[in-house]
Amino acid sequence: MSSGSAIRGSRVGSSPMRPDERSEPAPRREVRYWCAAGHESDIRFAADVVPPETWDCPRCGQPAGLDREKPPGRMRSEPYKSHLAYVKERRSDADGEAILAEALAKVRQRRGRE
């Protein structure tokens, strides 16, 4: 009787070989970033890639830059907006009333048939 595994002896997350057995990792280099809060982050990139000017600090989430003396400024924090607030930015009250009237007409029509 089958246990349901496609390959006998395999499990979720297993790999066919260890990474160091038949492969060699790509060449990398470490780039150091600093944020306005003074956090220092070492980020690894492929050796042939040009590192970005800014990177999000893994500790505080603020932008971090390559220059220790002049890190980028803090991001402006925006207050939380609900779904309704975003909808109100896109549609006027008249648009909302028209959409509601259309939806109610469809519901009334459907109920009249049933």
SVG drawing of the C-alpha trace seen along z (x, -y; Angstrom):
<svg xmlns="http://www.w3.org/2000/svg" viewBox="-41 -64 75 66">
<polyline fill="none" stroke="black" stroke-width="0.4" points="0.0,0.0 1.3,-3.4 2.0,-6.1 1.3,-8.9 4.9,-10.1 5.8,-10.5 9.4,-9.5 10.1,-6.8 12.2,-8.0 11.7,-11.7 10.3,-14.3 9.2,-17.9 12.2,-20.3 14.8,-17.6 17.3,-18.2 19.0,-15.7 22.4,-16.8 24.2,-19.1 25.2,-22.4 28.9,-21.9 29.0,-18.5 28.8,-19.1 28.5,-22.8 30.4,-25.9 28.7,-29.1 28.7,-32.1 31.4,-34.7 30.0,-37.4 31.0,-40.6 29.8,-42.3 28.5,-45.9 28.1,-47.9 25.1,-50.2 24.3,-52.8 20.9,-54.2 20.1,-57.5 19.5,-55.5 23.2,-54.5 22.6,-50.8 25.3,-49.1 24.2,-46.4 26.4,-44.1 24.5,-42.9 25.9,-40.3 25.6,-40.8 26.9,-38.8 30.3,-40.0 29.3,-41.3 26.3,-43.3 26.4,-47.1 25.0,-47.6 22.0,-50.0 22.6,-53.4 20.0,-52.7 18.9,-49.6 16.2,-49.1 17.8,-48.7 17.0,-45.2 16.7,-46.5 14.5,-49.6 13.2,-49.6 14.5,-53.1 16.6,-53.7 20.3,-53.0 23.0,-54.4 26.6,-53.7 28.1,-56.8 28.5,-56.4 28.7,-60.2 25.6,-61.1 23.0,-58.3 19.7,-59.0 17.0,-60.8 14.1,-59.1 11.1,-58.1 8.0,-60.1 5.6,-57.8 2.1,-57.9 -0.9,-57.2 -2.8,-54.0 -5.6,-54.3 -8.6,-52.0 -9.9,-50.6 -12.8,-53.1 -10.3,-56.0 -8.6,-54.8 -12.0,-54.4 -13.0,-57.9 -9.8,-59.2 -10.8,-57.7 -14.5,-58.3 -16.8,-61.1 -20.0,-60.8 -22.1,-61.0 -20.1,-58.1 -20.7,-56.0 -24.4,-56.7 -24.7,-55.8 -22.8,-52.5 -25.0,-51.7 -28.2,-52.4 -27.0,-50.1 -26.2,-47.3 -29.5,-47.7 -31.4,-47.6 -29.6,-44.3 -30.5,-42.8 -34.2,-43.9 -34.4,-42.5 -32.9,-39.2 -35.3,-38.9 -38.2,-39.7 -37.5,-36.7 -37.0,-34.2"/>
</svg>
